[in-house]
């Protein structure tokens, strides 16, 4: 295994961890049990959540694109 393959493997592992964490931190689209119990957010809480969700969605998209690109490069190098 050459040095470039080791570096690409490390980058691929780090990118996959970022992708996993960003996906797991996102909330689901449905209200779930919160709608039944009457648990709702205020306007300000929703706005703060929307900004955080947008950042997580962007991080997910970027890390997924980098993951795919690194996977293709690994296939060509290996």
PDB file with one MODEL, atoms N, CA, C and O in Angstrom:
MODEL        1
ATOM      1  N   UNK A   1       0.859  -1.173   0.000  1.00  0.00           N
ATOM      2  CA  UNK A   1       0.000   0.000   0.000  1.00  0.00           C
ATOM      3  C   UNK A   1       0.908   1.240   0.000  1.00  0.00           C
ATOM      4  O   UNK A   1       1.792   1.380   0.845  1.00  0.00           O
ATOM      5  N   UNK A   2       0.670   2.117  -0.952  1.00  0.00           N
ATOM      6  CA  UNK A   2       1.512   3.301  -1.073  1.00  0.00           C
ATOM      7  C   UNK A   2       1.054   4.396  -0.112  1.00  0.00           C
ATOM      8  O   UNK A   2       0.001   4.296   0.518  1.00  0.00           O
ATOM      9  N   UNK A   3       1.868   5.434  -0.018  1.00  0.00           N
ATOM     10  CA  UNK A   3       1.561   6.543   0.898  1.00  0.00           C
ATOM     11  C   UNK A   3       0.287   7.269   0.488  1.00  0.00           C
ATOM     12  O   UNK A   3      -0.478   7.708   1.346  1.00  0.00           O
ATOM     13  N   UNK A   4       0.055   7.400  -0.809  1.00  0.00           N
ATOM     14  CA  UNK A   4      -1.149   8.102  -1.282  1.00  0.00           C
ATOM     15  C   UNK A   4      -2.411   7.320  -0.911  1.00  0.00           C
ATOM     16  O   UNK A   4      -3.442   7.911  -0.590  1.00  0.00           O
ATOM     17  N   UNK A   5      -2.323   6.010  -0.958  1.00  0.00           N
ATOM     18  CA  UNK A   5      -3.470   5.192  -0.572  1.00  0.00           C
ATOM     19  C   UNK A   5      -3.756   5.317   0.920  1.00  0.00           C
ATOM     20  O   UNK A   5      -4.917   5.345   1.329  1.00  0.00           O
ATOM     21  N   UNK A   6      -2.721   5.393   1.722  1.00  0.00           N
ATOM     22  CA  UNK A   6      -2.911   5.543   3.170  1.00  0.00           C
ATOM     23  C   UNK A   6      -3.560   6.893   3.479  1.00  0.00           C
ATOM     24  O   UNK A   6      -4.486   6.977   4.285  1.00  0.00           O
ATOM     25  N   UNK A   7      -3.064   7.943   2.830  1.00  0.00           N
ATOM     26  CA  UNK A   7      -3.640   9.278   3.044  1.00  0.00           C
ATOM     27  C   UNK A   7      -5.093   9.318   2.584  1.00  0.00           C
ATOM     28  O   UNK A   7      -5.945   9.880   3.271  1.00  0.00           O
ATOM     29  N   UNK A   8      -5.381   8.724   1.423  1.00  0.00           N
ATOM     30  CA  UNK A   8      -6.758   8.700   0.932  1.00  0.00           C
ATOM     31  C   UNK A   8      -7.668   7.879   1.842  1.00  0.00           C
ATOM     32  O   UNK A   8      -8.828   8.238   2.047  1.00  0.00           O
ATOM     33  N   UNK A   9      -7.147   6.777   2.390  1.00  0.00           N
ATOM     34  CA  UNK A   9      -7.944   5.975   3.325  1.00  0.00           C
ATOM     35  C   UNK A   9      -8.278   6.755   4.587  1.00  0.00           C
ATOM     36  O   UNK A   9      -9.405   6.691   5.079  1.00  0.00           O
ATOM     37  N   UNK A  10      -7.308   7.486   5.110  1.00  0.00           N
ATOM     38  CA  UNK A  10      -7.558   8.294   6.306  1.00  0.00           C
ATOM     39  C   UNK A  10      -8.587   9.378   6.014  1.00  0.00           C
ATOM     40  O   UNK A  10      -9.496   9.606   6.812  1.00  0.00           O
ATOM     41  N   UNK A  11      -8.444  10.047   4.871  1.00  0.00           N
ATOM     42  CA  UNK A  11      -9.428  11.079   4.481  1.00  0.00           C
ATOM     43  C   UNK A  11     -10.815  10.475   4.286  1.00  0.00           C
ATOM     44  O   UNK A  11     -11.819  11.083   4.656  1.00  0.00           O
ATOM     45  N   UNK A  12     -10.869   9.292   3.711  1.00  0.00           N
ATOM     46  CA  UNK A  12     -12.150   8.620   3.502  1.00  0.00           C
ATOM     47  C   UNK A  12     -12.812   8.254   4.827  1.00  0.00           C
ATOM     48  O   UNK A  12     -14.027   8.392   4.972  1.00  0.00           O
ATOM     49  N   UNK A  13     -12.033   7.794   5.777  1.00  0.00           N
ATOM     50  CA  UNK A  13     -12.574   7.455   7.097  1.00  0.00           C
ATOM     51  C   UNK A  13     -13.090   8.701   7.810  1.00  0.00           C
ATOM     52  O   UNK A  13     -14.177   8.687   8.388  1.00  0.00           O
ATOM     53  N   UNK A  14     -12.309   9.778   7.768  1.00  0.00           N
ATOM     54  CA  UNK A  14     -12.741  11.024   8.417  1.00  0.00           C
ATOM     55  C   UNK A  14     -14.002  11.582   7.760  1.00  0.00           C
ATOM     56  O   UNK A  14     -14.907  12.056   8.447  1.00  0.00           O
ATOM     57  N   UNK A  15     -14.060  11.525   6.441  1.00  0.00           N
ATOM     58  CA  UNK A  15     -15.242  12.012   5.727  1.00  0.00           C
ATOM     59  C   UNK A  15     -16.466  11.167   6.055  1.00  0.00           C
ATOM     60  O   UNK A  15     -17.567  11.696   6.211  1.00  0.00           O
ATOM     61  N   UNK A  16     -16.274   9.866   6.160  1.00  0.00           N
ATOM     62  CA  UNK A  16     -17.416   9.005   6.489  1.00  0.00           C
ATOM     63  C   UNK A  16     -17.916   9.268   7.905  1.00  0.00           C
ATOM     64  O   UNK A  16     -19.119   9.205   8.159  1.00  0.00           O
ATOM     65  N   UNK A  17     -17.003   9.562   8.828  1.00  0.00           N
ATOM     66  CA  UNK A  17     -17.433   9.891  10.191  1.00  0.00           C
ATOM     67  C   UNK A  17     -18.216  11.205  10.225  1.00  0.00           C
ATOM     68  O   UNK A  17     -19.227  11.305  10.919  1.00  0.00           O
ATOM     69  N   UNK A  18     -17.755  12.209   9.479  1.00  0.00           N
ATOM     70  CA  UNK A  18     -18.483  13.479   9.405  1.00  0.00           C
ATOM     71  C   UNK A  18     -19.861  13.258   8.794  1.00  0.00           C
ATOM     72  O   UNK A  18     -20.847  13.834   9.253  1.00  0.00           O
ATOM     73  N   UNK A  19     -19.929  12.428   7.764  1.00  0.00           N
ATOM     74  CA  UNK A  19     -21.209  12.137   7.120  1.00  0.00           C
ATOM     75  C   UNK A  19     -22.160  11.428   8.082  1.00  0.00           C
ATOM     76  O   UNK A  19     -23.337  11.782   8.155  1.00  0.00           O
ATOM     77  N   UNK A  20     -21.678  10.456   8.805  1.00  0.00           N
ATOM     78  CA  UNK A  20     -22.520   9.722   9.760  1.00  0.00           C
ATOM     79  C   UNK A  20     -23.028  10.649  10.860  1.00  0.00           C
ATOM     80  O   UNK A  20     -24.212  10.630  11.199  1.00  0.00           O
ATOM     81  N   UNK A  21     -22.134  11.455  11.412  1.00  0.00           N
ATOM     82  CA  UNK A  21     -22.522  12.353  12.503  1.00  0.00           C
ATOM     83  C   UNK A  21     -23.517  13.401  12.029  1.00  0.00           C
ATOM     84  O   UNK A  21     -24.482  13.702  12.732  1.00  0.00           O
ATOM     85  N   UNK A  22     -23.290  13.964  10.833  1.00  0.00           N
ATOM     86  CA  UNK A  22     -24.217  14.994  10.342  1.00  0.00           C
ATOM     87  C   UNK A  22     -25.596  14.421  10.041  1.00  0.00           C
ATOM     88  O   UNK A  22     -26.602  15.107  10.222  1.00  0.00           O
ATOM     89  N   UNK A  23     -25.655  13.190   9.589  1.00  0.00           N
ATOM     90  CA  UNK A  23     -26.961  12.567   9.331  1.00  0.00           C
ATOM     91  C   UNK A  23     -27.668  12.249  10.650  1.00  0.00           C
ATOM     92  O   UNK A  23     -28.873  12.468  10.776  1.00  0.00           O
ATOM     93  N   UNK A  24     -26.931  11.738  11.622  1.00  0.00           N
ATOM     94  CA  UNK A  24     -27.554  11.374  12.891  1.00  0.00           C
ATOM     95  C   UNK A  24     -28.023  12.585  13.691  1.00  0.00           C
ATOM     96  O   UNK A  24     -28.966  12.473  14.474  1.00  0.00           O
ATOM     97  N   UNK A  25     -27.384  13.738  13.510  1.00  0.00           N
ATOM     98  CA  UNK A  25     -27.767  14.929  14.264  1.00  0.00           C
ATOM     99  C   UNK A  25     -29.014  15.618  13.694  1.00  0.00           C
ATOM    100  O   UNK A  25     -29.625  16.449  14.366  1.00  0.00           O
ATOM    101  N   UNK A  26     -29.386  15.275  12.468  1.00  0.00           N
ATOM    102  CA  UNK A  26     -30.566  15.894  11.883  1.00  0.00           C
ATOM    103  C   UNK A  26     -31.823  15.323  12.512  1.00  0.00           C
ATOM    104  O   UNK A  26     -31.901  14.137  12.832  1.00  0.00           O
ATOM    105  N   UNK A  27     -32.808  16.202  12.681  1.00  0.00           N
ATOM    106  CA  UNK A  27     -34.078  15.730  13.241  1.00  0.00           C
ATOM    107  C   UNK A  27     -34.966  15.231  12.115  1.00  0.00           C
ATOM    108  O   UNK A  27     -34.782  15.581  10.949  1.00  0.00           O
ATOM    109  N   UNK A  28     -35.931  14.407  12.489  1.00  0.00           N
ATOM    110  CA  UNK A  28     -36.838  13.872  11.476  1.00  0.00           C
ATOM    111  C   UNK A  28     -37.853  14.933  11.069  1.00  0.00           C
ATOM    112  O   UNK A  28     -38.074  15.905  11.791  1.00  0.00           O
ATOM    113  N   UNK A  29     -38.463  14.737   9.912  1.00  0.00           N
ATOM    114  CA  UNK A  29     -39.429  15.703   9.389  1.00  0.00           C
ATOM    115  C   UNK A  29     -40.781  15.611  10.095  1.00  0.00           C
ATOM    116  O   UNK A  29     -41.527  16.590  10.132  1.00  0.00           O
ATOM    117  N   UNK A  30     -41.096  14.463  10.644  1.00  0.00           N
ATOM    118  CA  UNK A  30     -42.393  14.295  11.295  1.00  0.00           C
ATOM    119  C   UNK A  30     -42.344  14.783  12.739  1.00  0.00           C
ATOM    120  O   UNK A  30     -41.279  14.825  13.354  1.00  0.00           O
ATOM    121  N   UNK A  31     -43.495  15.148  13.270  1.00  0.00           N
ATOM    122  CA  UNK A  31     -43.571  15.615  14.642  1.00  0.00           C
ATOM    123  C   UNK A  31     -43.491  14.463  15.638  1.00  0.00           C
ATOM    124  O   UNK A  31     -43.080  14.658  16.782  1.00  0.00           O
ATOM    125  N   UNK A  32     -43.872  13.299  15.220  1.00  0.00           N
ATOM    126  CA  UNK A  32     -43.799  12.131  16.085  1.00  0.00           C
ATOM    127  C   UNK A  32     -44.741  12.242  17.268  1.00  0.00           C
ATOM    128  O   UNK A  32     -45.871  12.706  17.120  1.00  0.00           O
ATOM    129  N   UNK A  33     -44.292  11.824  18.433  1.00  0.00           N
ATOM    130  CA  UNK A  33     -45.112  11.830  19.640  1.00  0.00           C
ATOM    131  C   UNK A  33     -45.306  13.237  20.200  1.00  0.00           C
ATOM    132  O   UNK A  33     -46.193  13.450  21.026  1.00  0.00           O
ATOM    133  N   UNK A  34     -44.496  14.197  19.767  1.00  0.00           N
ATOM    134  CA  UNK A  34     -44.630  15.567  20.252  1.00  0.00           C
ATOM    135  C   UNK A  34     -45.946  16.192  19.830  1.00  0.00           C
ATOM    136  O   UNK A  34     -46.493  17.026  20.552  1.00  0.00           O
ATOM    137  N   UNK A  35     -46.462  15.805  18.681  1.00  0.00           N
ATOM    138  CA  UNK A  35     -47.734  16.357  18.222  1.00  0.00           C
ATOM    139  C   UNK A  35     -48.896  15.833  19.060  1.00  0.00           C
ATOM    140  O   UNK A  35     -49.879  16.544  19.268  1.00  0.00           O
ATOM    141  N   UNK A  36     -48.794  14.617  19.534  1.00  0.00           N
ATOM    142  CA  UNK A  36     -49.873  14.034  20.337  1.00  0.00           C
ATOM    143  C   UNK A  36     -49.915  14.670  21.727  1.00  0.00           C
ATOM    144  O   UNK A  36     -50.989  14.960  22.255  1.00  0.00           O
ATOM    145  N   UNK A  37     -48.746  14.880  22.305  1.00  0.00           N
ATOM    146  CA  UNK A  37     -48.708  15.398  23.668  1.00  0.00           C
ATOM    147  C   UNK A  37     -48.827  16.921  23.732  1.00  0.00           C
ATOM    148  O   UNK A  37     -48.861  17.492  24.822  1.00  0.00           O
ATOM    149  N   UNK A  38     -48.890  17.574  22.590  1.00  0.00           N
ATOM    150  CA  UNK A  38     -49.020  19.022  22.587  1.00  0.00           C
ATOM    151  C   UNK A  38     -47.700  19.743  22.758  1.00  0.00           C
ATOM    152  O   UNK A  38     -47.683  20.931  23.079  1.00  0.00           O
ATOM    153  N   UNK A  39     -46.614  19.062  22.556  1.00  0.00           N
ATOM    154  CA  UNK A  39     -45.291  19.653  22.702  1.00  0.00           C
ATOM    155  C   UNK A  39     -44.937  20.389  21.418  1.00  0.00           C
ATOM    156  O   UNK A  39     -44.572  19.763  20.422  1.00  0.00           O
ATOM    157  N   UNK A  40     -45.044  21.725  21.434  1.00  0.00           N
ATOM    158  CA  UNK A  40     -44.709  22.484  20.236  1.00  0.00           C
ATOM    159  C   UNK A  40     -43.683  23.549  20.578  1.00  0.00           C
ATOM    160  O   UNK A  40     -43.562  23.954  21.734  1.00  0.00           O
ATOM    161  N   UNK A  41     -42.961  23.995  19.595  1.00  0.00           N
ATOM    162  CA  UNK A  41     -41.915  24.995  19.784  1.00  0.00           C
ATOM    163  C   UNK A  41     -42.466  26.385  19.542  1.00  0.00           C
ATOM    164  O   UNK A  41     -43.466  26.560  18.846  1.00  0.00           O
ATOM    165  N   UNK A  42     -41.806  27.367  20.120  1.00  0.00           N
ATOM    166  CA  UNK A  42     -42.168  28.749  19.843  1.00  0.00           C
ATOM    167  C   UNK A  42     -41.584  29.152  18.493  1.00  0.00           C
ATOM    168  O   UNK A  42     -40.829  28.394  17.884  1.00  0.00           O
ATOM    169  N   UNK A  43     -41.933  30.340  18.035  1.00  0.00           N
ATOM    170  CA  UNK A  43     -41.439  30.826  16.751  1.00  0.00           C
ATOM    171  C   UNK A  43     -39.911  30.948  16.772  1.00  0.00           C
ATOM    172  O   UNK A  43     -39.239  30.560  15.816  1.00  0.00           O
ATOM    173  N   UNK A  44     -39.374  31.484  17.858  1.00  0.00           N
ATOM    174  CA  UNK A  44     -37.935  31.693  17.936  1.00  0.00           C
ATOM    175  C   UNK A  44     -37.185  30.366  18.000  1.00  0.00           C
ATOM    176  O   UNK A  44     -36.098  30.238  17.436  1.00  0.00           O
ATOM    177  N   UNK A  45     -37.744  29.411  18.663  1.00  0.00           N
ATOM    178  CA  UNK A  45     -37.127  28.090  18.721  1.00  0.00           C
ATOM    179  C   UNK A  45     -37.108  27.420  17.363  1.00  0.00           C
ATOM    180  O   UNK A  45     -36.145  26.740  17.006  1.00  0.00           O
ATOM    181  N   UNK A  46     -38.186  27.616  16.602  1.00  0.00           N
ATOM    182  CA  UNK A  46     -38.237  27.040  15.261  1.00  0.00           C
ATOM    183  C   UNK A  46     -37.235  27.710  14.336  1.00  0.00           C
ATOM    184  O   UNK A  46     -36.614  27.039  13.513  1.00  0.00           O
ATOM    185  N   UNK A  47     -37.067  29.026  14.456  1.00  0.00           N
ATOM    186  CA  UNK A  47     -36.121  29.740  13.599  1.00  0.00           C
ATOM    187  C   UNK A  47     -34.690  29.297  13.898  1.00  0.00           C
ATOM    188  O   UNK A  47     -33.881  29.134  12.984  1.00  0.00           O
ATOM    189  N   UNK A  48     -34.385  29.103  15.178  1.00  0.00           N
ATOM    190  CA  UNK A  48     -33.041  28.648  15.558  1.00  0.00           C
ATOM    191  C   UNK A  48     -32.810  27.233  15.052  1.00  0.00           C
ATOM    192  O   UNK A  48     -31.722  26.913  14.574  1.00  0.00           O
ATOM    193  N   UNK A  49     -33.835  26.379  15.155  1.00  0.00           N
ATOM    194  CA  UNK A  49     -33.718  25.013  14.657  1.00  0.00           C
ATOM    195  C   UNK A  49     -33.557  24.992  13.150  1.00  0.00           C
ATOM    196  O   UNK A  49     -32.803  24.173  12.624  1.00  0.00           O
ATOM    197  N   UNK A  50     -34.252  25.879  12.441  1.00  0.00           N
ATOM    198  CA  UNK A  50     -34.162  25.908  10.987  1.00  0.00           C
ATOM    199  C   UNK A  50     -32.753  26.276  10.541  1.00  0.00           C
ATOM    200  O   UNK A  50     -32.243  25.713   9.572  1.00  0.00           O
ATOM    201  N   UNK A  51     -32.124  27.210  11.233  1.00  0.00           N
ATOM    202  CA  UNK A  51     -30.753  27.595  10.874  1.00  0.00           C
ATOM    203  C   UNK A  51     -29.795  26.435  11.120  1.00  0.00           C
ATOM    204  O   UNK A  51     -28.912  26.173  10.304  1.00  0.00           O
ATOM    205  N   UNK A  52     -29.966  25.747  12.232  1.00  0.00           N
ATOM    206  CA  UNK A  52     -29.094  24.606  12.537  1.00  0.00           C
ATOM    207  C   UNK A  52     -29.332  23.470  11.551  1.00  0.00           C
ATOM    208  O   UNK A  52     -28.383  22.814  11.120  1.00  0.00           O
ATOM    209  N   UNK A  53     -30.586  23.233  11.192  1.00  0.00           N
ATOM    210  CA  UNK A  53     -30.900  22.176  10.225  1.00  0.00           C
ATOM    211  C   UNK A  53     -30.310  22.495   8.858  1.00  0.00           C
ATOM    212  O   UNK A  53     -29.849  21.594   8.156  1.00  0.00           O
ATOM    213  N   UNK A  54     -30.319  23.766   8.475  1.00  0.00           N
ATOM    214  CA  UNK A  54     -29.738  24.155   7.191  1.00  0.00           C
ATOM    215  C   UNK A  54     -28.233  23.906   7.186  1.00  0.00           C
ATOM    216  O   UNK A  54     -27.683  23.451   6.183  1.00  0.00           O
ATOM    217  N   UNK A  55     -27.573  24.200   8.289  1.00  0.00           N
ATOM    218  CA  UNK A  55     -26.130  23.947   8.383  1.00  0.00           C
ATOM    219  C   UNK A  55     -25.831  22.454   8.344  1.00  0.00           C
ATOM    220  O   UNK A  55     -24.877  22.025   7.695  1.00  0.00           O
ATOM    221  N   UNK A  56     -26.641  21.666   9.034  1.00  0.00           N
ATOM    222  CA  UNK A  56     -26.436  20.218   9.017  1.00  0.00           C
ATOM    223  C   UNK A  56     -26.699  19.635   7.635  1.00  0.00           C
ATOM    224  O   UNK A  56     -25.989  18.730   7.194  1.00  0.00           O
ATOM    225  N   UNK A  57     -27.720  20.151   6.948  1.00  0.00           N
ATOM    226  CA  UNK A  57     -28.012  19.674   5.591  1.00  0.00           C
ATOM    227  C   UNK A  57     -26.862  20.009   4.648  1.00  0.00           C
ATOM    228  O   UNK A  57     -26.485  19.191   3.808  1.00  0.00           O
ATOM    229  N   UNK A  58     -26.305  21.211   4.786  1.00  0.00           N
ATOM    230  CA  UNK A  58     -25.169  21.593   3.951  1.00  0.00           C
ATOM    231  C   UNK A  58     -23.952  20.723   4.253  1.00  0.00           C
ATOM    232  O   UNK A  58     -23.256  20.293   3.333  1.00  0.00           O
ATOM    233  N   UNK A  59     -23.692  20.464   5.516  1.00  0.00           N
ATOM    234  CA  UNK A  59     -22.570  19.607   5.895  1.00  0.00           C
ATOM    235  C   UNK A  59     -22.760  18.186   5.351  1.00  0.00           C
ATOM    236  O   UNK A  59     -21.796  17.541   4.939  1.00  0.00           O
ATOM    237  N   UNK A  60     -23.993  17.709   5.354  1.00  0.00           N
ATOM    238  CA  UNK A  60     -24.280  16.373   4.830  1.00  0.00           C
ATOM    239  C   UNK A  60     -24.031  16.323   3.333  1.00  0.00           C
ATOM    240  O   UNK A  60     -23.424  15.375   2.835  1.00  0.00           O
ATOM    241  N   UNK A  61     -24.494  17.334   2.615  1.00  0.00           N
ATOM    242  CA  UNK A  61     -24.302  17.354   1.160  1.00  0.00           C
ATOM    243  C   UNK A  61     -22.833  17.442   0.784  1.00  0.00           C
ATOM    244  O   UNK A  61     -22.375  16.738  -0.116  1.00  0.00           O
ATOM    245  N   UNK A  62     -22.093  18.303   1.471  1.00  0.00           N
ATOM    246  CA  UNK A  62     -20.674  18.457   1.160  1.00  0.00           C
ATOM    247  C   UNK A  62     -19.899  17.191   1.494  1.00  0.00           C
ATOM    248  O   UNK A  62     -19.077  16.736   0.698  1.00  0.00           O
ATOM    249  N   UNK A  63     -20.155  16.619   2.666  1.00  0.00           N
ATOM    250  CA  UNK A  63     -19.421  15.412   3.049  1.00  0.00           C
ATOM    251  C   UNK A  63     -19.793  14.224   2.162  1.00  0.00           C
ATOM    252  O   UNK A  63     -18.949  13.366   1.902  1.00  0.00           O
ATOM    253  N   UNK A  64     -21.025  14.161   1.699  1.00  0.00           N
ATOM    254  CA  UNK A  64     -21.412  13.082   0.785  1.00  0.00           C
ATOM    255  C   UNK A  64     -20.698  13.229  -0.557  1.00  0.00           C
ATOM    256  O   UNK A  64     -20.248  12.238  -1.133  1.00  0.00           O
ATOM    257  N   UNK A  65     -20.594  14.461  -1.057  1.00  0.00           N
ATOM    258  CA  UNK A  65     -19.897  14.689  -2.321  1.00  0.00           C
ATOM    259  C   UNK A  65     -18.412  14.357  -2.198  1.00  0.00           C
ATOM    260  O   UNK A  65     -17.832  13.747  -3.097  1.00  0.00           O
ATOM    261  N   UNK A  66     -17.801  14.756  -1.091  1.00  0.00           N
ATOM    262  CA  UNK A  66     -16.381  14.450  -0.874  1.00  0.00           C
ATOM    263  C   UNK A  66     -16.183  12.945  -0.722  1.00  0.00           C
ATOM    264  O   UNK A  66     -15.202  12.392  -1.219  1.00  0.00           O
ATOM    265  N   UNK A  67     -17.107  12.288  -0.043  1.00  0.00           N
ATOM    266  CA  UNK A  67     -17.026  10.833   0.136  1.00  0.00           C
ATOM    267  C   UNK A  67     -17.071  10.114  -1.207  1.00  0.00           C
ATOM    268  O   UNK A  67     -16.284   9.201  -1.454  1.00  0.00           O
ATOM    269  N   UNK A  68     -17.991  10.526  -2.070  1.00  0.00           N
ATOM    270  CA  UNK A  68     -18.107   9.900  -3.386  1.00  0.00           C
ATOM    271  C   UNK A  68     -16.846  10.161  -4.214  1.00  0.00           C
ATOM    272  O   UNK A  68     -16.324   9.254  -4.861  1.00  0.00           O
ATOM    273  N   UNK A  69     -16.364  11.399  -4.189  1.00  0.00           N
ATOM    274  CA  UNK A  69     -15.166  11.743  -4.945  1.00  0.00           C
ATOM    275  C   UNK A  69     -13.948  10.953  -4.457  1.00  0.00           C
ATOM    276  O   UNK A  69     -13.172  10.443  -5.264  1.00  0.00           O
ATOM    277  N   UNK A  70     -13.786  10.856  -3.143  1.00  0.00           N
ATOM    278  CA  UNK A  70     -12.673  10.078  -2.601  1.00  0.00           C
ATOM    279  C   UNK A  70     -12.795   8.600  -2.934  1.00  0.00           C
ATOM    280  O   UNK A  70     -11.789   7.933  -3.173  1.00  0.00           O
ATOM    281  N   UNK A  71     -14.009   8.088  -2.951  1.00  0.00           N
ATOM    282  CA  UNK A  71     -14.217   6.682  -3.289  1.00  0.00           C
ATOM    283  C   UNK A  71     -13.824   6.402  -4.734  1.00  0.00           C
ATOM    284  O   UNK A  71     -13.222   5.369  -5.027  1.00  0.00           O
ATOM    285  N   UNK A  72     -14.166   7.328  -5.644  1.00  0.00           N
ATOM    286  CA  UNK A  72     -13.795   7.163  -7.050  1.00  0.00           C
ATOM    287  C   UNK A  72     -12.282   7.257  -7.206  1.00  0.00           C
ATOM    288  O   UNK A  72     -11.684   6.474  -7.944  1.00  0.00           O
ATOM    289  N   UNK A  73     -11.663   8.207  -6.518  1.00  0.00           N
ATOM    290  CA  UNK A  73     -10.206   8.338  -6.588  1.00  0.00           C
ATOM    291  C   UNK A  73      -9.522   7.080  -6.030  1.00  0.00           C
ATOM    292  O   UNK A  73      -8.533   6.608  -6.591  1.00  0.00           O
ATOM    293  N   UNK A  74     -10.041   6.553  -4.948  1.00  0.00           N
ATOM    294  CA  UNK A  74      -9.476   5.325  -4.377  1.00  0.00           C
ATOM    295  C   UNK A  74      -9.589   4.161  -5.349  1.00  0.00           C
ATOM    296  O   UNK A  74      -8.687   3.327  -5.432  1.00  0.00           O
ATOM    297  N   UNK A  75     -10.695   4.102  -6.087  1.00  0.00           N
ATOM    298  CA  UNK A  75     -10.876   3.040  -7.061  1.00  0.00           C
ATOM    299  C   UNK A  75      -9.854   3.185  -8.183  1.00  0.00           C
ATOM    300  O   UNK A  75      -9.304   2.185  -8.645  1.00  0.00           O
ATOM    301  N   UNK A  76      -9.592   4.411  -8.627  1.00  0.00           N
ATOM    302  CA  UNK A  76      -8.651   4.627  -9.717  1.00  0.00           C
ATOM    303  C   UNK A  76      -7.209   4.412  -9.269  1.00  0.00           C
ATOM    304  O   UNK A  76      -6.392   3.914 -10.044  1.00  0.00           O
ATOM    305  N   UNK A  77      -6.885   4.780  -8.032  1.00  0.00           N
ATOM    306  CA  UNK A  77      -5.522   4.645  -7.528  1.00  0.00           C
ATOM    307  C   UNK A  77      -5.215   3.172  -7.219  1.00  0.00           C
ATOM    308  O   UNK A  77      -4.132   2.670  -7.522  1.00  0.00           O
ATOM    309  N   UNK A  78      -6.187   2.504  -6.615  1.00  0.00           N
ATOM    310  CA  UNK A  78      -5.959   1.130  -6.171  1.00  0.00           C
ATOM    311  C   UNK A  78      -6.068   0.184  -7.272  1.00  0.00           C
ATOM    312  O   UNK A  78      -5.904  -1.019  -7.071  1.00  0.00           O
TER     313      UNK A  78
ENDMDL
END
